[in-house]
């Protein structure tokens, strides 16, 4: 697997882990922020589900992004989330030397029912990483709304966002 993509995913998973060391469980499960009233834990669980789907489908070359486990324990228990992050990182490192020059069949729902899309393994992993950053931005919104500051450089910003446009450095 592309080592740069694995490094980027690992960097962002480390940011998630750092977030979990800086907030308490009350903040993690807080659903008071509109307009969606979702918790930090539910956003993190959702992004980790994406990676689980990817990992679960590697051996059979069929990744089903609609087959998320939606384990509420991950959304409510910080230690369970940390354990899952570690498991995902360890699994991705075990796959880092595999060939990625083939298509994987990915099932997703784009809003009109399930459809199968062909990706390279690198592209679906890159997509999962971008998806995670997108949810980090929503987590940043929740933290801001709760007046909670975390000290994680660049958290919630895509790497392509110019430094001068980042409000939380």
PyMOL commands that set and color helices and strands:
alter all, ss='L'
color gray80, all
select helices_A, chain A and resi 3-22+25-29+40-58+72-76+78-94+121-145+163-165
alter helices_A, ss='H'
color red, helices_A
select strands_A, chain A and resi 62-64+103-109+114-120
alter strands_A, ss='S'
color yellow, strands_A
deselect
rebuild
show_as cartoon
